[in-house]
Amino acid sequence: MEWLSQITVGEVIMSFLACCLVHETLIAVLPDTVAGPGGWLINTGSEK
């Protein structure tokens, strides 16, 4: 449990921002059937 007290707020914020960046990159790079409206990996909305 000592390692938990060594985590800083800055590290948590940077980890969150890195996850957001990876998510947005995947949406931009992958085809719509994988990451897009109705995608099987990342569903960004309804299929219309």
Kinemage of the C-alpha trace (Angstrom):
@kinemage 1
@onewidth
@group {chain A} dominant
@subgroup {mainchain}
@vectorlist {calphas} color= white
{ca met a 1} P 0.000 0.000 0.000
{ca glu a 2} L 2.991 2.295 0.284
{ca trp a 3} L 3.164 2.653 -3.508
{ca leu a 4} L -0.346 4.130 -3.457
{ca ser a 5} L 0.796 7.105 -1.398
{ca gln a 6} L 3.508 7.855 -3.971
{ca ile a 7} L 1.024 8.570 -6.785
{ca thr a 8} L 0.650 12.290 -7.406
{ca val a 9} L -2.312 14.228 -8.747
{ca gly a 10} L -0.220 15.186 -11.765
{ca glu a 11} L 0.397 11.532 -12.612
{ca val a 12} L -3.338 10.788 -12.396
{ca ile a 13} L -4.148 13.733 -14.669
{ca met a 14} L -1.452 12.737 -17.183
{ca ser a 15} L -2.745 9.142 -17.229
{ca phe a 16} L -6.279 10.373 -17.895
{ca leu a 17} L -5.098 12.623 -20.715
{ca ala a 18} L -3.064 9.769 -22.229
{ca cys a 19} L -6.152 7.510 -22.207
{ca cys a 20} L -8.201 10.244 -23.903
{ca leu a 21} L -5.497 10.689 -26.533
{ca val a 22} L -5.352 6.954 -27.264
{ca his a 23} L -9.166 6.788 -27.489
{ca glu a 24} L -9.378 9.689 -29.941
{ca thr a 25} L -6.490 8.308 -31.997
{ca leu a 26} L -8.208 4.931 -32.277
{ca ile a 27} L -11.423 6.589 -33.420
{ca ala a 28} L -9.561 8.592 -36.063
{ca val a 29} L -7.404 5.724 -37.362
{ca leu a 30} L -9.663 2.663 -37.274
{ca pro a 31} L -12.385 2.111 -39.891
{ca asp a 32} L -16.005 2.922 -38.996
{ca thr a 33} L -16.937 -0.761 -38.693
{ca val a 34} L -14.472 -1.071 -35.813
{ca ala a 35} L -14.563 2.380 -34.207
{ca gly a 36} L -17.427 4.530 -35.347
{ca pro a 37} L -21.201 4.635 -35.436
{ca gly a 38} L -22.220 1.054 -34.700
{ca gly a 39} L -18.601 -0.094 -34.394
{ca trp a 40} L -17.919 -3.359 -32.598
{ca leu a 41} L -14.929 -2.043 -30.579
{ca ile a 42} L -15.869 1.597 -29.977
{ca asn a 43} L -19.461 2.606 -30.671
{ca thr a 44} L -19.516 6.387 -31.111
{ca gly a 45} L -23.245 6.719 -31.702
{ca ser a 46} L -26.233 5.370 -33.492
{ca glu a 47} L -26.150 4.033 -37.030
{ca lys a 48} L -28.049 6.501 -39.192
